[in-house]
């Protein structure tokens, strides 16, 4: 990964000359909640209406939890292999900087801590398409698609809000303290490790957790 010089300037680094384009690079966490909570509710309602039998309630809960679990893996893979993609050439370096490098160059910029809808909406469509293809078409389990998507999007929302909180809230106790410390170490000590934000699970599985922490987890 390209290691960026960290800027503590309170003025956000400008990404585009166009004021119109620049506007879409600054996102409030409230926007994420307003956009995605209704979508999550929509998929939940579709899942409940299509699986109305009482005895299927446990399967719906299982599907939702599985969707949450799938998000943790998606989060890890995106952060490690897409956001930290090693660029080859000026054009790729520019794209990587726009996607994630700006966050490492100015990690405390409040308006660039959650995923802009212009990125998250196409990503959600891709993930939904993959669920339809794999779970629906290949496995023939169409009834699971909506509840998995609801869990997946809930996991994404938790991730985005957790990410915002790690940068701008004290988080002095328990799991929240651990997550804040873990993510700050990703920024300031090991940008090529600790890719998990809402969970360190996949760092442990794929050995991108520093050795001392991996041993302490065992």
N, C-alpha and C positions, 0 to 999 in steps of 0.2 A: 504494500500500500504506500501511496505518497504520504509523507508525514508533513502536515501543514503547521506553519507557525501560528500559534494561538494568539488571537487578538482580544484584548480586554476593552477595546473602544466601545462605549455604549451606543454609538451610532452604527446601525446595521450596515454591513458591506453590501453595496449595490451590485445586483446581478445582471440587470438589464438596463439599457438606455431608455427603453420605453416605460413610461409611468404605468401604462396599462398592464404590461407583463409583470413589472415589478410588484404591482399590487397583489398579484396572485401568489407571490412567494412569502407573504406574511399572513400567517393563519393563527387564529385564537383557538385554544382547546374547546371553547364553547361551540365553535363552528363544527368541530368534529362530532360533538355530542348531538347537536341539532341535526346534522346530516345523517348520522348512522343509527341513532336510536330508533327512528321510525322504520328504517330498513330492517333492523333486527326484529322489531315487533311484527313487521310484515311476514318475514320468514317463519317466525314462531306461530303466528296465526294460521298460516298455510299448513304448517306441520300439524298443528292441533286439529284443524278441520279435516285434514285428510286421514288422520289416524285417531278418529274419535272414540274408538273402543277403549274402555277403562283399563283393560288388561295390558294395553300397549303403553300405558303411562311410564312404566319403568324403562321401556325401550326408548321413549322420547328423551327421558333424562339421560340415559346412556349415550344417545346420539348427540345431545347437546354437550355433554362432557367430552366426548370424543372430538367434537368440533373445536372445543377449547384447546384440547391437547394438540390437534393438528396445527392450530395457530402457532403454538410455541415452536414447532419445527419450522413452519413457514417463516416466522420472525427470524429465527437463527439463520436459515438459508439465505434469505433476502439480505440480512445485514452482512453476513460474511462474504457471499459470492456476488451480490449485485452492488450493494452500497460501498463495499470495499474492493471492488473489482480493480485490479492493477491496470491502469491505462497504458495504452501503447499509442503514442502520438498525441499531438496537441488537441485534436478534436475529441478523442476519448477522455483526455484529462479534463477538458471543459465540461463534458457531460457528467463525469463522476463528481466534479466539484459542485455542479448544480444540484445533483441528487443528494449528496451526503458530505462532500468535502467542505462545503460552506459551514456545516454544523461542527466539524472538527476545527475549522479555522476560527469560528466564533461560537463556542459551545454554550455561552450564557445568553445568547440572543433569544428573548422570550417568544418572538413571533415566528421563529423557525425551529420549533421543537416538536411540532406535530405534522403529520403527513398532509400536504395540500390535497384537496379533493380532486384536482386535475391529475394527480398521481394515484390516489387511493381508489377512485371510482373505476378507472381502467383495470387496476390490479384486482379489484373485487370481481369485475366481470370475467377476468381470466380465471380466477380461482373458482368461480361458480361454473364456468365452462368445463373446467377440469373435473369438478365434482359430478356434473351431469355425464361427462364422458366415462369416467372411471367407475363411479358408484352406480350411476344410472344405466348407461349403455353396456359397459363391460360386465359389471357384477349383477345387473338387473335389479338393483335395489333403489328404485326411484323414490320410494317412500322415505328414504333416509336423507335425500339431498337437501331438503329445506331445513331440517333440524340441524344437520351438520353445518350448513351455511350460517344459521343463526348462531351456533356456538363459535364458529370461525370468526365471524364479525364481532361477536362479543369479546373474544380474545384479542382481536385487533384494537378495539376500543380501550380495553384494559391496558394494552401495551402502550398506546399513544398517551393516555393519561398518566400512566406510570412514568413514562419517559419525561413528560413535562414536569412531573412532581420531583423526579430525581435531580433536576436542574434548579428548581425554584422553591422547594419546600424543605424544611429542616430534616424531617424523617429521622428522628433520633432514637427510635426504639424498634426492637425486634426485626421482623422480616423487612420492613420498610427501610430501616437503617442499613441492613445488609445490602439491599438492592441499590440504594443510593451510593454506598461505598463501592460496590462492584462496578457500577456504571462509570463513576468518576475515575476509577482506576483504568477503565478502558480508554477514557479520554486522555488522561494525564500520565499514565505509565505504560500501558500495553495496548496500543491501538490495533495490534494484530492478534489480540486475544480478547476473551471476555465479550463475546458477541451477543450473549443473551441479555435482554433488558428486563423483561418481566419474569424470567426464570434462568438460572444457570445450568439447567438440566443438560442441554445439548452441548454446551461447552465441555461438560464432564464426559459425555458420550463420545464426542469427536475429538477430545484431547486438545481443546483450545482454551482450557483453563490452566493458568500457571501452575507449575508443579507443586508448590508449597500449599496452594489452596486445594488442589486435587487430593493431596495426601490427607489434608485436614478433613475433607469430606468423607474419606473412606473410613 
